[in-house]
Amino acid sequence: MKNLITIILSVLLSVLAVWVLLPEMEKYYAQKNVPVATTTQQQTQQTQTPEKPKSEQNTTATPPEKQKEPITAKITSTEGFYVRYSLSNNTNKNVKDITVRIFYYNKAGEQIHYEDVTPRATIAPGLSKSFERWKADEAGRAYRTTIQVLSYKY
């Protein structure tokens, strides 16, 4: 009997909490311009909205600022004459012959050296690989290092 009363009270408190909080949640999401819809409302909206003919559909591509670069490179660590970087393949094909340019900067932020590197590796779709590189003699006094992808092949 105690368990039944506990369950009933728990359900009543849950219903009361939802009843009290729902209007506040709707106000919050309305301020954020986020539509609040239940699954049944979404399904109804989908069935009521007729499909546009292909000639009227928006076929524009994703803006460049939202597209992910096919190959991304980042410096993961630098210590003395040593630099470690990773390359990520964001395509659906194997990539190889990736050429990157590593830039070396002094404490004042001035570029003091750069070098082009082509690691011998093939990177599978959606994966990343790490690489290590001894810095060139001129770059030994580098304070900061950056990297840029120059080219790659499928």
RACOR-V980282 format. One record per pair of residues at least 12 apart in sequence whose C-alpha atoms are under 10 Angstrom apart, sorted by the first residue. I is the first residue (numbers start at 1). J is the second residue. If there is no record, write none. Layout:
i=I j=J
i=I j=J
This chain:
i=68 j=90
i=68 j=91
i=69 j=88
i=69 j=89
i=69 j=90
i=69 j=91
i=69 j=149
i=70 j=88
i=70 j=89
i=70 j=90
i=70 j=91
i=70 j=92
i=70 j=93
i=70 j=95
i=70 j=125
i=70 j=126
i=70 j=149
i=70 j=152
i=71 j=87
i=71 j=88
i=71 j=89
i=71 j=90
i=71 j=91
i=71 j=95
i=71 j=98
i=71 j=123
i=71 j=126
i=71 j=128
i=71 j=148
i=71 j=149
i=71 j=150
i=71 j=151
i=71 j=152
i=72 j=86
i=72 j=87
i=72 j=88
i=72 j=89
i=72 j=90
i=72 j=100
i=72 j=128
i=72 j=147
i=72 j=148
i=72 j=149
i=73 j=85
i=73 j=86
i=73 j=87
i=73 j=88
i=73 j=89
i=73 j=100
i=73 j=101
i=73 j=128
i=73 j=129
i=73 j=130
i=73 j=146
i=73 j=147
i=73 j=148
i=73 j=149
i=74 j=86
i=74 j=87
i=74 j=88
i=74 j=102
i=74 j=130
i=74 j=145
i=74 j=146
i=74 j=147
i=74 j=148
i=74 j=149
i=75 j=87
i=75 j=102
i=75 j=130
i=75 j=131
i=75 j=132
i=75 j=144
i=75 j=145
i=75 j=146
i=75 j=147
i=75 j=148
i=76 j=130
i=76 j=131
i=76 j=132
i=76 j=145
i=76 j=146
i=77 j=132
i=77 j=145
i=78 j=132
i=78 j=133
i=78 j=134
i=78 j=135
i=78 j=142
i=78 j=143
i=78 j=144
i=78 j=145
i=79 j=134
i=79 j=135
i=79 j=140
i=79 j=142
i=79 j=143
i=80 j=134
i=80 j=135
i=80 j=139
i=80 j=140
i=80 j=141
i=80 j=142
i=80 j=143
i=81 j=133
i=81 j=134
i=81 j=135
i=81 j=136
i=81 j=137
i=81 j=138
i=81 j=139
i=81 j=140
i=81 j=141
i=81 j=142
i=82 j=132
i=82 j=133
i=82 j=134
i=82 j=135
i=82 j=136
i=82 j=139
i=82 j=140
i=83 j=102
i=83 j=131
i=83 j=132
i=83 j=133
i=83 j=134
i=83 j=135
i=83 j=145
i=84 j=130
i=84 j=131
i=84 j=132
i=84 j=133
i=84 j=134
i=84 j=135
i=85 j=102
i=85 j=129
i=85 j=130
i=85 j=131
i=85 j=132
i=85 j=133
i=85 j=146
i=85 j=147
i=86 j=128
i=86 j=129
i=86 j=130
i=86 j=131
i=86 j=132
i=86 j=147
i=87 j=100
i=87 j=123
i=87 j=127
i=87 j=128
i=87 j=129
i=87 j=130
i=87 j=131
i=87 j=149
i=88 j=123
i=88 j=124
i=88 j=125
i=88 j=126
i=88 j=127
i=88 j=128
i=88 j=129
i=88 j=130
i=89 j=122
i=89 j=123
i=89 j=124
i=89 j=125
i=89 j=126
i=89 j=127
i=89 j=128
i=89 j=129
i=90 j=123
i=90 j=124
i=90 j=125
i=90 j=126
i=90 j=127
i=90 j=128
i=91 j=123
i=91 j=124
i=91 j=125
i=91 j=126
i=91 j=127
i=91 j=154
i=92 j=124
i=92 j=125
i=92 j=126
i=92 j=127
i=92 j=154
i=93 j=123
i=93 j=124
i=93 j=125
i=93 j=126
i=93 j=153
i=93 j=154
i=94 j=122
i=94 j=123
i=94 j=124
i=94 j=125
i=94 j=126
i=94 j=127
i=94 j=153
i=94 j=154
i=95 j=121
i=95 j=122
i=95 j=123
i=95 j=124
i=95 j=125
i=95 j=152
i=95 j=153
i=95 j=154
i=96 j=118
i=96 j=119
i=96 j=120
i=96 j=121
i=96 j=122
i=96 j=123
i=96 j=124
i=96 j=151
i=96 j=152
i=96 j=153
i=96 j=154
i=97 j=117
i=97 j=118
i=97 j=119
i=97 j=120
i=97 j=121
i=97 j=122
i=97 j=123
i=97 j=151
i=97 j=152
i=97 j=153
i=97 j=154
i=98 j=117
i=98 j=118
i=98 j=119
i=98 j=120
i=98 j=121
i=98 j=122
i=98 j=123
i=98 j=149
i=98 j=150
i=98 j=151
i=98 j=152
i=98 j=153
i=98 j=154
i=99 j=116
i=99 j=117
i=99 j=118
i=99 j=119
i=99 j=120
i=99 j=148
i=99 j=149
i=99 j=150
i=99 j=151
i=99 j=152
i=99 j=153
i=100 j=115
i=100 j=116
i=100 j=117
i=100 j=118
i=100 j=119
i=100 j=147
i=100 j=148
i=100 j=149
i=100 j=150
i=100 j=151
i=100 j=152
i=101 j=114
i=101 j=115
i=101 j=116
i=101 j=117
i=101 j=118
i=101 j=146
i=101 j=147
i=101 j=148
i=101 j=149
i=101 j=150
i=101 j=151
i=102 j=114
i=102 j=115
i=102 j=116
i=102 j=117
i=102 j=135
i=102 j=145
i=102 j=146
i=102 j=147
i=102 j=148
i=102 j=149
i=103 j=115
i=103 j=116
i=103 j=139
i=103 j=142
i=103 j=144
i=103 j=145
i=103 j=146
i=103 j=147
i=103 j=148
i=104 j=135
i=104 j=136
i=104 j=138
i=104 j=139
i=104 j=140
i=104 j=141
i=104 j=142
i=104 j=143
i=104 j=144
i=104 j=145
i=104 j=146
i=104 j=147
i=105 j=139
i=105 j=141
i=105 j=142
i=105 j=143
i=105 j=144
i=105 j=145
i=105 j=146
i=106 j=139
i=106 j=140
i=106 j=141
i=106 j=142
i=106 j=143
i=106 j=144
i=106 j=145
i=107 j=141
i=107 j=142
i=107 j=143
i=107 j=144
i=108 j=143
i=108 j=144
i=109 j=142
i=109 j=143
i=109 j=144
i=110 j=142
i=110 j=143
i=110 j=144
i=111 j=139
i=111 j=142
i=111 j=143
i=111 j=144
i=111 j=145
i=112 j=138
i=112 j=139
i=112 j=140
i=112 j=141
i=112 j=142
i=112 j=143
i=113 j=135
i=113 j=136
i=113 j=137
i=113 j=138
i=113 j=139
i=113 j=140
i=113 j=141
i=113 j=142
i=113 j=145
i=114 j=135
i=114 j=136
i=114 j=138
i=114 j=139
i=114 j=145
i=114 j=146
i=114 j=147
i=115 j=135
i=115 j=136
i=115 j=139
i=115 j=147
i=116 j=147
i=116 j=148
i=116 j=149
i=116 j=150
i=117 j=133
i=117 j=149
i=117 j=150
i=118 j=149
i=118 j=150
i=118 j=151
i=118 j=152
i=119 j=131
i=119 j=132
i=119 j=133
i=122 j=153
i=122 j=154
i=123 j=154
